[in-house]
């Protein structure tokens, strides 16, 4: 059986209005078209779904049985249609750990004022591509290089690298800044999937830290607060994830963290150029 959504909608409308004439008016078509559509549906079902009455029409027993499923299908179709329509007016911006730090709210407010016809939705998605590879967003904020075979990207800003440590750390609690060499003396907790810290930061140095893995920013912060290690991260993390018991301080010789916007190479979304321009201006200010 292969019935169309139109056939189901005509059937449901005829039931709701109580007549073929009123259904035709509601659907902006002719009564003859309604009759033909109902007849086509009945051929597919193999039974009558509506019976004519002196006052119009009413469902047959089969029609009554079909009606709840028909309404569910039509509701799902309407939701799908609304989703497709809304996609043209939404730009989804994904991030894994942190969005744009202190610039995030500025971007959102500025975007709302400058682009009223296209909403900007921020989506947190803890994957290496911040949801881009999974289809959860149209553009991703990344702090590590994107796969150039699949994605295009552009660096829109640089952020300071910070060290995070337990606030009651006896050696560091009063320090205002630290060095990469001092960090290397500790166990450094990293998320090798989505984070911006790896052994390459200490390439050529006299000492490389011991590393311990975490699975996301919450686990990372909890381990640091408990004194299980320290971490290095972009300054946006401190803005988005302040945590009692965790202190963030600048690493004075730490390399800056590039902030990238990435998108599918073969499918740049509408609004991309405006987004790149807006974010770049915020970081340059």
Secondary structure, DSSP 8 states (H G I E B T S, - for coil): ----HHHHHHHHHHHHHSSHHHHHHHHTS-HHHHHHHHHHHHHHHTS--EEEETTEEEE-HHHHHHHHHHHHHHHHHHHHHHHHHHHTTEEEEEESS-SSTTHHHHHHHHHHHH-TTSEEEEEE--STTTTTTTTS-SEEEESS---TTTEEEEEEEEE-EEEEEETT-TTTTT-SEE-HHHHHTSEEEE-TTT-S--GGGGTTSS---EEEE-SSHHHHHHHHHTTS-BEEEEHHHHHH---TTEEEEEETT---EEEEEEEETT---TTHHHHHHHHHHHHH-
